[in-house]
Amino acid sequence: MIEIQMYVVGLTILSFLVVVFSYRHGSYAFCLFIALAMVYELSGLAIRAWTESLVFLIPSMRLYTYGSGITEVTLQLHLLHVAIFLLLATASYYVAVPIFSARIRPPTKFRSVQSYWPLLSLLLLFGVLSVLTGAGLARRADYELGSAGYGSTVTGIHSVIFHGRSLLVVAAPLLLLSFRQKRWWLFGCISILALPIVEQLFVAGRRQAFVPFVLFLILYFLYTPTIKRKLLFLVPLTMAFIVATGAMFAARADYYKEAYALAGATQFYRPVFQELMAVSTISSATIVELENKALTLTYGGHLVRAFLDSAIPFFKLGDYLRASIGLFAKSDLELDQIAPYGALSMLADSFLSFGHLGSVILGISAGLLFGWVNPRLQQAYSNLAALNFYDVWLACLVATILVNYRSGIGDAFALGIKFTILYWVPIAVASIFRYRANR
C-alpha cells in the first residue's frame, strides 16, 4: 500500500496545483469541476490507502463492504485513469479558452424580476403539489427502505418534486438582485414562493437538490469582479452547507443512523465521507468489471436513454422503448450492475461507454466544454443585473450540471435537458400571451 499512498499524495498535489492555477487565472467553473472530481475520486482512494489512520471517517462495516474484489492493481489503474483525465482536461481546456473566448457584450435587453413570475409561479405549483401529495415523505420512504423498492414510491404525480428541484436554482439570482437592490418585499415574495418546494426537499432529505442553488452563489462571488477577498465569503458558506447537509442526511431515518453508526459529532462528517467513498469505490469496481471482461460496453446507449427520458416532461420515452421493444435493456443491465443506487461518477460512466478509453474521452470533452463555457459565464455574471433570459439560463444550467459529477454523465445530461425545458417553456408561453395582448 505504500506505493499507492505515494501515488495518491502525488496526484493530490498535482490536482491542487491545477486548481490553484485555474483559480488565479479566473477559470472558476473549471476550477470547481476539477476540485469536485478530484475530491470524489481521491478521497475514497486515500481512505483505502490509509485505512488504519482514516477508518474513523466511515463505519467499519461500510469499509468492509467496499473492499470486495478491489486489489492494489485495481487502485493503480484507477489512479492512472484519474491522472489521464486530469492532465487531458487541463491541456484541452487551456487550448480551448483562446479559441472560444467571447468578448463581453452589453445586454441587449434589461429584464425585471417580475419577468420571471411565470417561472416562480411554476415553482410554487410544483411545491404545492408536492405538499398535497406528500412527495417529500414518499421520497424519504425510499431511503428508509434501503435496498428494497428503490425509487418505486416516487412516480406519477409524486415526480413533481423533481421538477421543482430543477427550478429551485432560478430563485438564486432573483433573491440576490432583490437583496442587492434592498427590495425587501420582493425578496420576501420570492422566498415565500420557493418555500413549499424547499420544505418538501428538506423533508425528503435531498441534499443534492440544494447544491445548484449554493453553487450559483459561489460562482457569483467568484465571477463578480467587485467582490474582493472572495474566500472570506466562500469558506464559511461551503462549510455551513456541508454541516447542514450532513445533519439532513443523519435526520433521514433511524435506519441510516444505525447502519452508518451516526451518533454525536459523527453525524456531521460521516455522511460526507461515506458518499465520497461510495463514488470512488464504484469507479474502482467498474475497472474490476472491465479487467474481468464482465462488462459489455454501452457505447453511449444509456446516455441516449437518459436524453429520451428527459426530452418530454412527464413521459419517459427511453423507459417506454425499453419496455415495449427491449431497446436499451442491455445498457440498463450494465448500469444497474455497477451502480443500482446511484453514486456513479462521470469517470465510471465513461468506463461504461468506452472502457479504458473513457478517461481520455471524458478529459478532452470536459476541457473543451469548460473552455467554451468559462468566457460565457464571465459574460453572464457581468450582465446578471440585467436579468437577461439567456444569461440567467446559462448561469443556472452550469450550476445545475456542475454538481452532477457524482451522479454520472447521463444524469447531468438529463437534468440539463429537464431544466432547459422547464425554464424556456413558461417564458415562451408568457411571451406569446404578451405579444397577443399587445396586438
C-alpha positions as a LaTeX table, in Angstrom:
\begin{tabular}{lrrr}
\hline
Residue & $x$ (\AA) & $y$ (\AA) & $z$ (\AA) \\
\hline
Met1 & 0.00 & 0.00 & 0.00 \\
Ile2 & 2.98 & 2.34 & 0.38 \\
Glu3 & 3.22 & 2.69 & $-3.39$ \\
Ile4 & $-0.50$ & 3.53 & $-3.58$ \\
Gln5 & $-0.07$ & 6.12 & $-0.84$ \\
Met6 & 2.75 & 7.78 & $-2.80$ \\
Tyr7 & 0.61 & 7.91 & $-5.94$ \\
Val8 & $-2.33$ & 9.37 & $-4.02$ \\
Val9 & $-0.13$ & 12.08 & $-2.47$ \\
Gly10 & 1.47 & 12.92 & $-5.83$ \\
Leu11 & $-1.85$ & 13.11 & $-7.64$ \\
Thr12 & $-3.35$ & 15.20 & $-4.82$ \\
Ile13 & $-0.51$ & 17.71 & $-5.11$ \\
Leu14 & $-0.88$ & 17.86 & $-8.91$ \\
Ser15 & $-4.65$ & 18.37 & $-8.58$ \\
Phe16 & $-4.11$ & 21.13 & $-6.02$ \\
Leu17 & $-1.70$ & 22.93 & $-8.35$ \\
Val18 & $-4.19$ & 22.73 & $-11.26$ \\
Val19 & $-7.00$ & 24.08 & $-9.04$ \\
Val20 & $-4.87$ & 26.95 & $-7.71$ \\
Phe21 & $-3.59$ & 27.85 & $-11.20$ \\
Ser22 & $-7.14$ & 27.81 & $-12.62$ \\
Tyr23 & $-8.45$ & 29.89 & $-9.72$ \\
Arg24 & $-5.76$ & 32.54 & $-10.12$ \\
His25 & $-6.49$ & 32.81 & $-13.85$ \\
Gly26 & $-10.23$ & 33.27 & $-13.38$ \\
Ser27 & $-11.23$ & 29.81 & $-14.66$ \\
Tyr28 & $-13.62$ & 29.34 & $-11.76$ \\
Ala29 & $-16.09$ & 26.87 & $-13.26$ \\
Phe30 & $-13.29$ & 24.61 & $-14.49$ \\
Cys31 & $-11.53$ & 25.02 & $-11.12$ \\
Leu32 & $-14.66$ & 23.85 & $-9.25$ \\
Phe33 & $-15.23$ & 20.95 & $-11.64$ \\
Ile34 & $-11.68$ & 19.64 & $-11.20$ \\
Ala35 & $-11.85$ & 20.16 & $-7.44$ \\
Leu36 & $-15.12$ & 18.21 & $-7.21$ \\
Ala37 & $-13.84$ & 15.40 & $-9.44$ \\
Met38 & $-10.60$ & 15.03 & $-7.51$ \\
Val39 & $-12.30$ & 15.18 & $-4.11$ \\
Tyr40 & $-14.69$ & 12.39 & $-5.13$ \\
Glu41 & $-12.08$ & 10.17 & $-6.75$ \\
Leu42 & $-9.09$ & 10.73 & $-4.45$ \\
Ser43 & $-10.85$ & 10.85 & $-1.06$ \\
Gly44 & $-12.04$ & 7.26 & $-1.31$ \\
Leu45 & $-8.63$ & 6.13 & $-2.54$ \\
Ala46 & $-6.96$ & 7.95 & 0.36 \\
Ile47 & $-9.28$ & 6.31 & 2.92 \\
Arg48 & $-8.47$ & 2.93 & 1.40 \\
Ala49 & $-4.72$ & 3.63 & 1.27 \\
Trp50 & $-4.58$ & 4.82 & 4.89 \\
Thr51 & $-7.26$ & 2.53 & 6.31 \\
Glu52 & $-5.79$ & 2.26 & 9.80 \\
Ser53 & $-5.50$ & 6.03 & 10.20 \\
Leu54 & $-8.69$ & 7.16 & 8.47 \\
Val55 & $-11.12$ & 4.35 & 9.28 \\
Phe56 & $-12.90$ & 6.61 & 11.79 \\
Leu57 & $-14.28$ & 8.67 & 8.88 \\
Ile58 & $-16.72$ & 5.92 & 7.85 \\
Pro59 & $-18.21$ & 2.90 & 9.68 \\
Ser60 & $-16.02$ & $-0.19$ & 9.59 \\
Met61 & $-18.90$ & $-2.29$ & 8.23 \\
Arg62 & $-19.09$ & 0.00 & 5.21 \\
Leu63 & $-15.34$ & $-0.16$ & 4.63 \\
Tyr64 & $-15.57$ & $-3.96$ & 4.63 \\
Thr65 & $-18.43$ & $-3.82$ & 2.13 \\
Tyr66 & $-16.39$ & $-1.64$ & $-0.21$ \\
Gly67 & $-13.37$ & $-3.95$ & $-0.12$ \\
Ser68 & $-14.87$ & $-6.69$ & $-2.24$ \\
Gly69 & $-12.85$ & $-7.59$ & $-5.35$ \\
Ile70 & $-10.67$ & $-4.46$ & $-5.37$ \\
Thr71 & $-6.91$ & $-5.13$ & $-5.38$ \\
Glu72 & $-3.82$ & $-2.94$ & $-5.42$ \\
Val73 & $-3.64$ & $-3.39$ & $-9.20$ \\
Thr74 & $-7.18$ & $-2.01$ & $-9.44$ \\
Leu75 & $-6.24$ & 1.01 & $-7.35$ \\
Gln76 & $-3.17$ & 1.64 & $-9.51$ \\
Leu77 & $-5.31$ & 1.55 & $-12.68$ \\
His78 & $-7.85$ & 3.85 & $-11.02$ \\
Leu79 & $-5.12$ & 6.36 & $-10.14$ \\
Leu80 & $-3.71$ & 6.14 & $-13.68$ \\
His81 & $-7.12$ & 6.94 & $-15.20$ \\
Val82 & $-7.63$ & 9.84 & $-12.78$ \\
Ala83 & $-4.21$ & 11.23 & $-13.80$ \\
Ile84 & $-5.03$ & 10.85 & $-17.53$ \\
Phe85 & $-8.39$ & 12.56 & $-17.05$ \\
Leu86 & $-6.83$ & 15.43 & $-15.06$ \\
Leu87 & $-3.97$ & 16.08 & $-17.50$ \\
Leu88 & $-6.07$ & 15.86 & $-20.66$ \\
Ala89 & $-8.87$ & 18.00 & $-19.20$ \\
Thr90 & $-6.38$ & 20.70 & $-18.20$ \\
Ala91 & $-4.50$ & 20.63 & $-21.51$ \\
Ser92 & $-7.63$ & 20.72 & $-23.68$ \\
Tyr93 & $-9.16$ & 23.45 & $-21.52$ \\
Tyr94 & $-6.24$ & 25.84 & $-21.98$ \\
Val95 & $-6.15$ & 25.06 & $-25.70$ \\
Ala96 & $-9.88$ & 25.79 & $-25.99$ \\
Val97 & $-10.04$ & 29.03 & $-23.97$ \\
Pro98 & $-8.36$ & 31.31 & $-26.54$ \\
Ile99 & $-10.33$ & 29.68 & $-29.35$ \\
Phe100 & $-13.72$ & 30.07 & $-27.71$ \\
Ser101 & $-13.12$ & 33.37 & $-25.93$ \\
Ala102 & $-16.16$ & 35.61 & $-26.08$ \\
Arg103 & $-15.90$ & 39.36 & $-25.80$ \\
Ile104 & $-18.18$ & 40.65 & $-23.05$ \\
Arg105 & $-21.07$ & 42.42 & $-24.70$ \\
Pro106 & $-23.60$ & 44.76 & $-23.10$ \\
Pro107 & $-27.01$ & 43.17 & $-22.57$ \\
Thr108 & $-29.46$ & 43.74 & $-25.42$ \\
Lys109 & $-32.48$ & 43.71 & $-23.11$ \\
Phe110 & $-32.96$ & 44.53 & $-19.45$ \\
Arg111 & $-35.49$ & 42.41 & $-17.61$ \\
Ser112 & $-37.13$ & 43.00 & $-14.26$ \\
Val113 & $-37.61$ & 40.37 & $-11.59$ \\
Gln114 & $-41.30$ & 40.46 & $-12.47$ \\
Ser115 & $-40.42$ & 38.98 & $-15.89$ \\
Tyr116 & $-39.70$ & 35.74 & $-14.04$ \\
Trp117 & $-43.13$ & 35.42 & $-12.41$ \\
Pro118 & $-44.13$ & 32.57 & $-14.81$ \\
Leu119 & $-41.13$ & 30.54 & $-13.59$ \\
Leu120 & $-41.74$ & 31.40 & $-9.95$ \\
Ser121 & $-45.42$ & 30.52 & $-10.32$ \\
Leu122 & $-44.44$ & 27.14 & $-11.78$ \\
Leu123 & $-42.01$ & 26.63 & $-8.89$ \\
Leu124 & $-44.83$ & 27.40 & $-6.44$ \\
Leu125 & $-47.16$ & 24.99 & $-8.28$ \\
Phe126 & $-44.64$ & 22.16 & $-8.05$ \\
Gly127 & $-44.10$ & 22.92 & $-4.37$ \\
Val128 & $-47.81$ & 22.99 & $-3.52$ \\
Leu129 & $-48.46$ & 19.75 & $-5.45$ \\
Ser130 & $-45.54$ & 18.13 & $-3.61$ \\
Val131 & $-47.04$ & 19.18 & $-0.26$ \\
Leu132 & $-50.54$ & 18.00 & $-1.16$ \\
Thr133 & $-49.38$ & 14.62 & $-2.46$ \\
Gly134 & $-46.75$ & 14.02 & 0.23 \\
Ala135 & $-43.97$ & 13.71 & $-2.36$ \\
Gly136 & $-41.27$ & 14.55 & 0.20 \\
Leu137 & $-42.34$ & 11.77 & 2.54 \\
Ala138 & $-42.60$ & 9.38 & $-0.42$ \\
Arg139 & $-39.01$ & 10.15 & $-1.38$ \\
Arg140 & $-37.82$ & 9.72 & 2.19 \\
Ala141 & $-39.52$ & 6.30 & 2.24 \\
Asp142 & $-37.11$ & 5.19 & $-0.48$ \\
Tyr143 & $-34.17$ & 5.87 & 1.83 \\
Glu144 & $-35.87$ & 4.13 & 4.73 \\
Leu145 & $-36.46$ & 1.04 & 2.58 \\
Gly146 & $-32.74$ & 0.79 & 1.95 \\
Ser147 & $-32.16$ & $-1.55$ & $-0.96$ \\
Ala148 & $-35.81$ & $-2.55$ & $-1.39$ \\
Gly149 & $-38.03$ & $-0.79$ & $-3.88$ \\
Tyr150 & $-35.57$ & 1.98 & $-4.68$ \\
Gly151 & $-37.39$ & 4.83 & $-6.39$ \\
Ser152 & $-40.67$ & 2.88 & $-6.57$ \\
Thr153 & $-42.69$ & 5.31 & $-4.43$ \\
Val154 & $-41.72$ & 8.44 & $-6.35$ \\
Thr155 & $-43.69$ & 8.00 & $-9.55$ \\
Gly156 & $-46.64$ & 9.71 & $-11.21$ \\
Ile157 & $-47.71$ & 12.93 & $-9.54$ \\
His158 & $-45.03$ & 12.46 & $-6.87$ \\
Ser159 & $-42.39$ & 13.22 & $-9.52$ \\
Val160 & $-43.33$ & 16.92 & $-9.39$ \\
Ile161 & $-40.83$ & 17.20 & $-6.54$ \\
Phe162 & $-38.02$ & 16.52 & $-9.04$ \\
His163 & $-39.30$ & 19.23 & $-11.41$ \\
Gly164 & $-39.46$ & 21.67 & $-8.51$ \\
Arg165 & $-35.92$ & 20.71 & $-7.56$ \\
Ser166 & $-34.74$ & 21.54 & $-11.09$ \\
Leu167 & $-36.27$ & 25.05 & $-10.99$ \\
Leu168 & $-35.16$ & 25.98 & $-7.47$ \\
Val169 & $-31.83$ & 27.36 & $-8.70$ \\
Val170 & $-33.66$ & 30.13 & $-10.63$ \\
Ala171 & $-34.60$ & 31.70 & $-7.30$ \\
Ala172 & $-30.90$ & 32.34 & $-6.55$ \\
Pro173 & $-30.25$ & 35.25 & $-9.00$ \\
Leu174 & $-33.65$ & 36.78 & $-8.25$ \\
Leu175 & $-33.06$ & 36.70 & $-4.50$ \\
Leu176 & $-29.54$ & 38.06 & $-4.99$ \\
Leu177 & $-30.67$ & 41.05 & $-7.02$ \\
Ser178 & $-33.61$ & 41.76 & $-4.72$ \\
Phe179 & $-31.18$ & 41.73 & $-1.80$ \\
Arg180 & $-28.67$ & 43.99 & $-3.55$ \\
Gln181 & $-31.40$ & 46.46 & $-4.50$ \\
Lys182 & $-32.86$ & 46.28 & $-0.96$ \\
Arg183 & $-36.30$ & 45.46 & $-2.30$ \\
Trp184 & $-37.28$ & 43.52 & 0.79 \\
Trp185 & $-40.92$ & 42.96 & $-0.19$ \\
Leu186 & $-39.77$ & 41.31 & $-3.41$ \\
Phe187 & $-37.18$ & 39.26 & $-1.54$ \\
Gly188 & $-39.91$ & 38.08 & 0.82 \\
Cys189 & $-42.31$ & 37.21 & $-2.03$ \\
Ile190 & $-39.71$ & 35.11 & $-3.86$ \\
Ser191 & $-38.82$ & 33.32 & $-0.61$ \\
Ile192 & $-42.49$ & 32.51 & 0.05 \\
Leu193 & $-42.97$ & 31.17 & $-3.48$ \\
Ala194 & $-39.94$ & 28.88 & $-3.09$ \\
Leu195 & $-40.78$ & 27.80 & 0.47 \\
Pro196 & $-43.11$ & 24.82 & $-0.31$ \\
Ile197 & $-40.61$ & 23.02 & $-2.55$ \\
Val198 & $-37.74$ & 23.81 & $-0.15$ \\
Glu199 & $-39.73$ & 22.30 & 2.73 \\
Gln200 & $-40.52$ & 19.17 & 0.73 \\
Leu201 & $-36.92$ & 18.68 & $-0.39$ \\
Phe202 & $-35.79$ & 19.06 & 3.21 \\
Val203 & $-38.37$ & 16.50 & 4.36 \\
Ala204 & $-37.13$ & 14.14 & 1.63 \\
Gly205 & $-33.54$ & 14.60 & 2.75 \\
Arg206 & $-32.50$ & 15.60 & $-0.78$ \\
Arg207 & $-29.13$ & 17.17 & $-0.02$ \\
Gln208 & $-28.11$ & 17.38 & $-3.68$ \\
Ala209 & $-31.22$ & 19.41 & $-4.51$ \\
Phe210 & $-29.80$ & 22.46 & $-2.73$ \\
Val211 & $-26.31$ & 22.23 & $-4.22$ \\
Pro212 & $-27.08$ & 24.06 & $-7.53$ \\
Phe213 & $-28.50$ & 26.98 & $-5.53$ \\
Val214 & $-25.36$ & 27.16 & $-3.37$ \\
Leu215 & $-23.08$ & 26.68 & $-6.39$ \\
Phe216 & $-24.78$ & 29.61 & $-8.14$ \\
Leu217 & $-23.96$ & 31.79 & $-5.11$ \\
Ile218 & $-20.36$ & 30.54 & $-5.08$ \\
Leu219 & $-19.91$ & 31.24 & $-8.80$ \\
Tyr220 & $-21.50$ & 34.67 & $-8.31$ \\
Phe221 & $-18.94$ & 35.55 & $-5.64$ \\
Leu222 & $-16.13$ & 34.23 & $-7.84$ \\
Tyr223 & $-17.09$ & 35.85 & $-11.15$ \\
Thr224 & $-18.14$ & 39.24 & $-9.76$ \\
Pro225 & $-15.00$ & 41.41 & $-10.03$ \\
Thr226 & $-16.19$ & 44.00 & $-7.49$ \\
Ile227 & $-16.19$ & 41.40 & $-4.70$ \\
Lys228 & $-12.77$ & 41.31 & $-3.06$ \\
Arg229 & $-11.44$ & 38.70 & $-0.65$ \\
Lys230 & $-13.67$ & 36.06 & $-2.18$ \\
Leu231 & $-12.50$ & 33.29 & 0.15 \\
Leu232 & $-13.92$ & 35.16 & 3.14 \\
Phe233 & $-17.37$ & 34.58 & 1.64 \\
Leu234 & $-16.78$ & 31.14 & 0.15 \\
Val235 & $-15.19$ & 29.20 & 3.01 \\
Pro236 & $-17.92$ & 29.90 & 5.63 \\
Leu237 & $-20.68$ & 29.32 & 3.05 \\
Thr238 & $-19.20$ & 25.99 & 1.97 \\
Met239 & $-18.54$ & 24.74 & 5.50 \\
Ala240 & $-22.01$ & 25.73 & 6.70 \\
Phe241 & $-23.57$ & 23.89 & 3.75 \\
Ile242 & $-21.53$ & 20.72 & 4.39 \\
Val243 & $-22.56$ & 20.66 & 8.04 \\
Ala244 & $-26.21$ & 21.33 & 7.16 \\
Thr245 & $-26.34$ & 18.56 & 4.56 \\
Gly246 & $-24.64$ & 16.16 & 6.95 \\
Ala247 & $-27.31$ & 16.88 & 9.55 \\
Met248 & $-30.01$ & 16.45 & 6.88 \\
Phe249 & $-28.62$ & 13.05 & 5.96 \\
Ala250 & $-28.44$ & 11.98 & 9.60 \\
Ala251 & $-32.07$ & 13.01 & 10.13 \\
Arg252 & $-33.41$ & 10.86 & 7.27 \\
Ala253 & $-34.29$ & 7.79 & 9.26 \\
Asp254 & $-33.30$ & 5.62 & 12.20 \\
Tyr255 & $-32.25$ & 3.01 & 9.65 \\
Tyr256 & $-29.41$ & 5.20 & 8.45 \\
Lys257 & $-28.36$ & 6.27 & 11.91 \\
Glu258 & $-27.84$ & 2.62 & 12.84 \\
Ala259 & $-26.35$ & 1.43 & 9.55 \\
Tyr260 & $-23.89$ & 4.32 & 9.31 \\
Ala261 & $-23.14$ & 4.43 & 13.04 \\
Leu262 & $-24.23$ & 8.06 & 13.27 \\
Ala263 & $-24.02$ & 9.43 & 16.79 \\
Gly264 & $-22.82$ & 12.70 & 18.19 \\
Ala265 & $-20.33$ & 14.56 & 16.00 \\
Thr266 & $-20.06$ & 11.66 & 13.55 \\
Gln267 & $-23.45$ & 12.56 & 12.02 \\
Phe268 & $-21.90$ & 15.73 & 10.59 \\
Tyr269 & $-18.89$ & 14.24 & 8.81 \\
Arg270 & $-19.51$ & 10.52 & 8.25 \\
Pro271 & $-22.29$ & 11.03 & 5.66 \\
Val272 & $-19.96$ & 13.23 & 3.60 \\
Phe273 & $-17.04$ & 10.77 & 3.64 \\
Gln274 & $-19.42$ & 7.85 & 3.14 \\
Glu275 & $-20.57$ & 9.42 & $-0.12$ \\
Leu276 & $-17.01$ & 10.16 & $-1.24$ \\
Met277 & $-16.03$ & 6.57 & $-0.51$ \\
Ala278 & $-19.03$ & 5.21 & $-2.41$ \\
Val279 & $-18.36$ & 7.26 & $-5.55$ \\
Ser280 & $-14.65$ & 6.40 & $-5.62$ \\
Thr281 & $-15.31$ & 2.71 & $-4.97$ \\
Ile282 & $-17.84$ & 2.45 & $-7.80$ \\
Ser283 & $-15.17$ & 3.86 & $-10.13$ \\
Ser284 & $-12.76$ & 1.16 & $-8.91$ \\
Ala285 & $-15.46$ & $-1.52$ & $-9.19$ \\
Thr286 & $-16.11$ & $-0.53$ & $-12.81$ \\
Ile287 & $-12.41$ & $-1.07$ & $-13.54$ \\
Val288 & $-12.63$ & $-4.52$ & $-11.89$ \\
Glu289 & $-15.52$ & $-5.41$ & $-14.20$ \\
Leu290 & $-13.56$ & $-4.17$ & $-17.24$ \\
Glu291 & $-10.48$ & $-6.18$ & $-16.28$ \\
Asn292 & $-12.58$ & $-9.32$ & $-15.73$ \\
Lys293 & $-14.30$ & $-8.74$ & $-19.09$ \\
Ala294 & $-17.62$ & $-8.94$ & $-17.26$ \\
Leu295 & $-18.82$ & $-5.61$ & $-18.65$ \\
Thr296 & $-20.38$ & $-5.08$ & $-22.07$ \\
Leu297 & $-19.70$ & $-1.54$ & $-23.27$ \\
Thr298 & $-22.81$ & 0.54 & $-23.95$ \\
Tyr299 & $-21.10$ & 2.98 & $-26.37$ \\
Gly300 & $-23.35$ & 5.71 & $-25.02$ \\
Gly301 & $-26.60$ & 3.72 & $-25.13$ \\
His302 & $-27.51$ & 4.56 & $-21.54$ \\
Leu303 & $-26.79$ & 8.24 & $-22.26$ \\
Val304 & $-29.21$ & 8.19 & $-25.20$ \\
Arg305 & $-31.83$ & 6.69 & $-22.93$ \\
Ala306 & $-31.23$ & 9.46 & $-20.36$ \\
Phe307 & $-31.76$ & 12.01 & $-23.13$ \\
Leu308 & $-35.01$ & 10.40 & $-24.29$ \\
Asp309 & $-36.31$ & 10.13 & $-20.73$ \\
Ser310 & $-35.85$ & 13.88 & $-20.28$ \\
Ala311 & $-36.88$ & 15.19 & $-23.70$ \\
Ile312 & $-40.62$ & 15.02 & $-22.95$ \\
Pro313 & $-41.75$ & 16.16 & $-19.46$ \\
Phe314 & $-43.83$ & 13.60 & $-17.53$ \\
Phe315 & $-43.19$ & 10.93 & $-20.17$ \\
Lys316 & $-40.07$ & 8.76 & $-20.14$ \\
Leu317 & $-39.65$ & 7.80 & $-23.77$ \\
Gly318 & $-36.49$ & 5.79 & $-23.07$ \\
Asp319 & $-38.29$ & 3.67 & $-20.46$ \\
Tyr320 & $-41.19$ & 3.17 & $-22.85$ \\
Leu321 & $-38.90$ & 1.95 & $-25.65$ \\
Arg322 & $-37.14$ & $-0.41$ & $-23.27$ \\
Ala323 & $-40.43$ & $-1.89$ & $-22.02$ \\
Ser324 & $-42.08$ & $-2.12$ & $-25.45$ \\
Ile325 & $-39.29$ & $-3.26$ & $-27.78$ \\
Gly326 & $-36.40$ & $-4.04$ & $-25.41$ \\
Leu327 & $-34.26$ & $-1.10$ & $-26.55$ \\
Phe328 & $-31.58$ & $-0.05$ & $-24.02$ \\
Ala329 & $-32.24$ & $-3.16$ & $-21.91$ \\
Lys330 & $-28.63$ & $-4.29$ & $-22.25$ \\
Ser331 & $-27.14$ & $-0.92$ & $-21.29$ \\
Asp332 & $-29.51$ & $-0.66$ & $-18.32$ \\
Leu333 & $-28.36$ & $-4.07$ & $-17.12$ \\
Glu334 & $-24.76$ & $-2.83$ & $-17.02$ \\
Leu335 & $-25.76$ & 0.38 & $-15.23$ \\
Asp336 & $-27.79$ & $-1.48$ & $-12.61$ \\
Gln337 & $-24.94$ & $-3.94$ & $-12.13$ \\
Ile338 & $-22.39$ & $-1.22$ & $-11.33$ \\
Ala339 & $-24.43$ & 1.44 & $-9.50$ \\
Pro340 & $-28.00$ & 0.34 & $-8.75$ \\
Tyr341 & $-28.49$ & 3.15 & $-6.21$ \\
Gly342 & $-26.58$ & 6.00 & $-7.81$ \\
Ala343 & $-23.15$ & 7.45 & $-6.91$ \\
Leu344 & $-21.88$ & 6.68 & $-10.43$ \\
Ser345 & $-19.14$ & 9.21 & $-11.17$ \\
Met346 & $-18.60$ & 10.71 & $-14.60$ \\
Leu347 & $-15.36$ & 8.75 & $-14.80$ \\
Ala348 & $-17.14$ & 5.46 & $-14.10$ \\
Asp349 & $-19.88$ & 6.47 & $-16.53$ \\
Ser350 & $-17.28$ & 6.98 & $-19.25$ \\
Phe351 & $-15.88$ & 3.50 & $-18.49$ \\
Leu352 & $-19.36$ & 2.04 & $-19.07$ \\
Ser353 & $-19.47$ & 3.59 & $-22.53$ \\
Phe354 & $-15.90$ & 3.35 & $-23.80$ \\
Gly355 & $-13.91$ & 1.14 & $-21.45$ \\
His356 & $-10.37$ & 2.23 & $-20.69$ \\
Leu357 & $-10.64$ & 4.96 & $-23.34$ \\
Gly358 & $-13.29$ & 6.60 & $-21.18$ \\
Ser359 & $-10.82$ & 8.69 & $-19.17$ \\
Val360 & $-9.29$ & 10.03 & $-22.40$ \\
Ile361 & $-12.62$ & 10.94 & $-23.99$ \\
Leu362 & $-14.02$ & 12.42 & $-20.77$ \\
Gly363 & $-10.89$ & 14.52 & $-20.12$ \\
Ile364 & $-10.77$ & 16.03 & $-23.62$ \\
Ser365 & $-14.54$ & 16.59 & $-23.76$ \\
Ala366 & $-14.68$ & 18.23 & $-20.32$ \\
Gly367 & $-11.75$ & 20.51 & $-21.13$ \\
Leu368 & $-13.28$ & 21.66 & $-24.43$ \\
Leu369 & $-16.72$ & 22.16 & $-22.87$ \\
Phe370 & $-15.46$ & 24.29 & $-20.00$ \\
Gly371 & $-13.17$ & 26.16 & $-22.38$ \\
Trp372 & $-16.31$ & 27.22 & $-24.24$ \\
Val373 & $-18.38$ & 27.85 & $-21.09$ \\
Asn374 & $-15.95$ & 29.91 & $-18.98$ \\
Pro375 & $-15.84$ & 33.14 & $-21.06$ \\
Arg376 & $-19.61$ & 32.99 & $-21.48$ \\
Leu377 & $-20.06$ & 32.56 & $-17.74$ \\
Gln378 & $-17.89$ & 35.64 & $-17.18$ \\
Gln379 & $-20.20$ & 37.46 & $-19.56$ \\
Ala380 & $-23.36$ & 36.12 & $-17.91$ \\
Tyr381 & $-22.35$ & 37.11 & $-14.39$ \\
Ser382 & $-21.13$ & 40.52 & $-15.57$ \\
Asn383 & $-24.57$ & 41.11 & $-17.11$ \\
Leu384 & $-26.52$ & 39.47 & $-14.29$ \\
Ala385 & $-28.08$ & 42.73 & $-13.08$ \\
Ala386 & $-29.83$ & 42.97 & $-16.47$ \\
Leu387 & $-31.56$ & 39.60 & $-15.83$ \\
Asn388 & $-31.22$ & 38.66 & $-19.48$ \\
Phe389 & $-33.05$ & 35.36 & $-20.01$ \\
Tyr390 & $-30.12$ & 33.70 & $-21.79$ \\
Asp391 & $-27.52$ & 34.78 & $-19.23$ \\
Val392 & $-29.62$ & 33.62 & $-16.27$ \\
Trp393 & $-30.33$ & 30.32 & $-18.03$ \\
Leu394 & $-26.64$ & 29.66 & $-18.74$ \\
Ala395 & $-25.51$ & 30.53 & $-15.20$ \\
Cys396 & $-28.23$ & 28.34 & $-13.65$ \\
Leu397 & $-27.58$ & 25.50 & $-16.11$ \\
Val398 & $-23.87$ & 25.35 & $-15.26$ \\
Ala399 & $-24.65$ & 25.36 & $-11.53$ \\
Thr400 & $-27.13$ & 22.51 & $-12.12$ \\
Ile401 & $-24.78$ & 20.33 & $-14.16$ \\
Leu402 & $-21.54$ & 21.05 & $-12.30$ \\
Val403 & $-22.65$ & 19.25 & $-9.15$ \\
Asn404 & $-23.53$ & 16.09 & $-11.03$ \\
Tyr405 & $-20.02$ & 14.68 & $-11.29$ \\
Arg406 & $-21.09$ & 12.23 & $-8.57$ \\
Ser407 & $-24.22$ & 11.19 & $-10.49$ \\
Gly408 & $-22.72$ & 10.49 & $-13.90$ \\
Ile409 & $-22.84$ & 11.94 & $-17.39$ \\
Gly410 & $-26.32$ & 10.60 & $-18.10$ \\
Asp411 & $-27.80$ & 12.21 & $-15.00$ \\
Ala412 & $-26.12$ & 15.54 & $-15.73$ \\
Phe413 & $-27.40$ & 15.32 & $-19.30$ \\
Ala414 & $-30.94$ & 14.54 & $-18.14$ \\
Leu415 & $-31.01$ & 17.30 & $-15.52$ \\
Gly416 & $-29.69$ & 19.85 & $-18.02$ \\
Ile417 & $-32.38$ & 18.98 & $-20.56$ \\
Lys418 & $-35.13$ & 18.98 & $-17.93$ \\
Phe419 & $-34.03$ & 22.34 & $-16.55$ \\
Thr420 & $-33.82$ & 23.85 & $-20.05$ \\
Ile421 & $-37.36$ & 22.73 & $-20.92$ \\
Leu422 & $-38.82$ & 23.88 & $-17.60$ \\
Tyr423 & $-37.02$ & 27.21 & $-17.92$ \\
Trp424 & $-37.81$ & 28.19 & $-21.51$ \\
Val425 & $-41.34$ & 26.83 & $-21.98$ \\
Pro426 & $-43.01$ & 29.13 & $-19.38$ \\
Ile427 & $-41.02$ & 32.10 & $-20.72$ \\
Ala428 & $-42.07$ & 31.30 & $-24.30$ \\
Val429 & $-45.74$ & 30.86 & $-23.34$ \\
Ala430 & $-45.76$ & 34.11 & $-21.37$ \\
Ser431 & $-44.11$ & 35.92 & $-24.32$ \\
Ile432 & $-46.77$ & 34.61 & $-26.71$ \\
Phe433 & $-49.60$ & 35.81 & $-24.47$ \\
Arg434 & $-47.88$ & 39.19 & $-24.02$ \\
Tyr435 & $-47.46$ & 39.55 & $-27.77$ \\
Arg436 & $-51.09$ & 38.71 & $-28.45$ \\
Ala437 & $-52.25$ & 41.12 & $-25.76$ \\
Asn438 & $-50.21$ & 43.97 & $-27.29$ \\
Arg439 & $-51.52$ & 43.47 & $-30.83$ \\
\hline
\end{tabular}
